[in-house]
Amino acid sequence: MLTRRSALGLCAAALLPTPRAFAEVAPPRSEIRASLAKRFTDEGTAGTFVGYKTDDYLIIASDAQRSGEAFLPASTFKVPNSLIALETGVVGDPDKDVFKWDGVTRGIEAWNRDHTLRSAIAASAVPVYQEIARRIGAERMQNYVNLFDYGNRNIGGGIDRFWLTGDLRIDCIQQIDFLDRLRRRALPIGKRSQDLVVDILPVTKVGDAVIRAKTGLLGAEKGQPSLGWLVGWAEKGDRQTVFALNLDASEPRHAAARMTLAQKCLADIGAI
């Protein structure tokens, strides 16, 4: 039977060269919209946006090349890391289990305090998630990354660094596939873990729409960002659109523009 993974590969191979594991549905259509690419050039940077309109199985991308280019996931990996933490019992309750600050003062003030899982994902607290990864351990982490079919599945480069400076890579369509399965509670883990992670994802409201999304920024720890991510999904009435955006962040304003750009692109495709 044709799965959504193989269907996506058949319909969008020229657009997004890495087909992923989707549920068994009608093959999605795909199209390139140059107007989306112009959003990035107008901002003075290069980047890409891919949206998957789940109501009519339509994939819309800003370009054919970068949409399929894989990068380090940076803090977007906090989403699977949270799922694995809950599923393994490393975190029992996202609001009650506390990770004590290690006393090391870091450049991002929000990291310099105790955190729960909910507050840590909101602050994108890298040290907390590094401790979570160490507690999970390499063997269990690899097993779950394989189970999720996440990116290239390569966690080489250190258990607490592989998503920041190591060997893990993921492209926009892989991000969308993973998040779509989370949105549908279709990942091969317990529903409770998926419900809790959806609940703690940062939320932005735009009119009558809700965007659940996670940022990622390579080089953020050193104050020299090089690439920014924003991945998640938008909900408006019965319509839900899963999206992934990345851009070159050579200037602070580029990283700051991620949500604004995402909202513009989502509005352009009629998602919000």
Residue pairs with C-beta under 8 A, 6 or more apart in sequence:
1 24
2 24
2 27
3 21
3 22
3 23
3 24
4 21
4 22
4 23
4 24
4 25
4 27
4 28
5 19
5 20
5 21
5 22
5 177
6 19
7 22
7 25
7 26
7 27
7 28
8 16
8 19
8 20
8 22
8 27
8 28
8 59
8 173
8 177
9 19
10 19
10 27
11 27
11 28
11 29
11 30
12 19
12 28
12 30
12 59
12 173
13 19
14 64
15 30
15 32
15 59
15 61
15 64
15 67
15 68
16 30
16 50
16 59
16 61
16 67
16 68
16 171
16 172
16 173
17 68
18 68
18 70
18 171
18 173
18 174
19 173
20 149
20 173
20 174
20 176
20 177
20 178
21 149
21 177
21 181
22 28
22 177
22 180
23 181
23 184
23 186
25 57
26 57
27 57
28 52
28 57
28 58
28 59
29 57
29 58
29 59
30 58
30 59
30 60
30 61
31 58
31 59
31 60
31 61
32 60
32 61
32 62
32 63
32 64
33 60
33 61
33 62
33 268
33 269
34 62
35 268
36 49
36 60
36 61
36 62
36 265
36 268
36 269
37 48
37 62
37 63
39 49
39 62
39 261
39 264
39 265
39 268
40 46
40 47
40 48
40 49
40 62
40 247
40 261
43 247
43 254
43 257
43 261
44 251
44 254
45 247
45 248
45 249
45 250
45 251
45 254
45 257
46 66
46 247
46 248
47 62
47 66
47 245
47 246
47 247
47 248
47 261
48 61
48 62
48 63
48 66
48 67
48 69
48 172
48 245
48 246
48 247
49 61
49 62
49 172
49 243
49 244
49 245
49 261
49 262
49 265
50 59
50 60
50 61
50 62
50 67
50 172
50 173
50 176
50 243
50 244
50 245
51 59
51 60
51 61
51 241
51 242
51 243
51 265
51 266
51 269
51 271
52 58
52 59
52 176
52 180
52 241
52 242
52 243
53 59
53 60
53 239
53 241
53 269
53 270
53 271
54 180
54 183
54 239
54 240
54 241
54 242
55 238
55 239
55 240
59 173
60 269
61 67
61 172
62 265
66 246
67 171
67 172
67 173
68 171
68 172
68 173
69 171
70 151
70 152
70 169
70 170
70 171
70 174
71 169
71 170
71 171
71 218
71 227
71 229
71 246
72 163
72 164
72 165
72 166
72 168
72 169
72 218
72 227
73 151
73 163
73 168
73 169
73 170
73 175
73 216
73 229
74 163
74 164
74 216
74 217
74 218
74 220
74 227
74 229
75 124
75 126
75 129
75 163
75 214
75 215
75 216
75 217
75 220
75 229
76 170
76 175
76 214
76 215
76 216
76 229
76 231
77 129
77 163
77 168
77 216
78 120
78 121
78 124
78 129
78 214
79 178
79 179
79 182
79 197
79 201
79 214
79 231
80 144
80 145
80 148
80 150
80 178
81 129
81 132
81 133
81 136
81 163
82 91
82 94
82 117
82 121
82 132
82 196
82 197
82 200
83 144
83 148
83 182
83 187
83 189
83 193
83 194
83 197
84 90
84 136
84 140
84 141
84 144
85 91
85 117
85 132
85 135
85 136
86 92
86 94
86 117
86 192
86 193
86 196
86 197
87 144
87 189
87 190
87 193
88 136
88 140
88 144
90 132
90 135
90 136
91 97
91 117
91 132
94 116
94 117
94 118
94 196
94 199
94 200
95 116
95 117
95 118
96 116
97 116
97 117
98 114
98 115
98 116
99 114
99 115
99 116
99 120
99 128
99 131
99 132
100 114
101 112
101 113
101 114
101 115
102 127
104 112
104 127
105 112
106 112
106 127
106 221
107 221
107 223
108 123
108 220
110 123
110 125
111 123
111 125
111 126
111 127
111 128
115 123
115 125
115 128
117 200
118 200
119 125
120 128
120 129
121 200
121 201
121 202
121 214
122 200
122 202
124 214
124 215
124 220
126 164
126 220
126 221
130 160
130 161
131 160
133 141
133 159
133 160
134 159
134 160
136 144
136 159
137 159
138 155
138 159
141 155
141 159
142 153
142 155
144 189
145 151
145 153
145 155
145 168
146 153
147 187
147 188
147 189
148 178
148 181
148 187
148 188
149 177
149 178
150 168
150 170
150 174
150 178
151 168
151 169
151 170
151 171
151 174
152 167
152 168
152 169
152 170
153 168
154 162
154 166
154 167
154 168
154 169
155 162
155 166
155 167
155 168
156 162
156 166
156 167
157 165
157 166
157 167
157 168
158 165
158 166
162 168
164 218
164 221
170 178
172 244
172 245
172 246
173 244
175 229
175 231
175 244
176 231
176 242
176 243
176 244
179 231
179 232
179 233
179 242
179 244
180 186
180 233
180 242
181 187
182 194
182 197
182 198
183 198
183 233
183 240
183 242
185 191
185 194
185 195
187 194
198 212
201 212
201 213
201 214
201 232
202 212
202 213
202 214
202 215
203 210
203 211
203 212
204 210
204 211
204 213
204 259
205 211
206 234
206 263
206 272
207 272
208 236
208 237
209 234
209 235
209 236
209 266
209 271
209 272
210 234
210 235
210 236
211 232
211 233
211 234
211 235
211 259
211 262
211 263
211 266
211 272
212 232
212 233
212 234
212 235
213 230
213 231
213 232
213 233
213 259
213 262
214 229
214 230
214 231
214 232
215 228
215 229
215 230
215 258
216 228
216 229
216 230
216 231
217 225
217 227
217 228
217 229
217 249
217 255
218 225
218 226
218 227
218 228
218 249
219 225
219 226
219 227
219 249
225 249
225 252
225 254
225 255
226 248
226 249
226 250
227 246
227 247
227 248
227 249
228 246
228 247
228 249
228 254
228 255
228 258
229 244
229 245
229 246
229 258
230 244
230 245
230 246
230 258
230 259
230 261
230 262
231 243
231 244
231 245
232 242
232 243
233 240
233 241
233 242
233 243
234 240
234 241
234 243
234 266
234 271
234 272
236 271
236 272
239 271
241 266
241 269
241 271
241 272
243 262
243 265
243 266
243 271
245 258
245 261
245 262
245 265
247 254
247 257
247 258
247 261
248 254
249 255
263 272
266 272
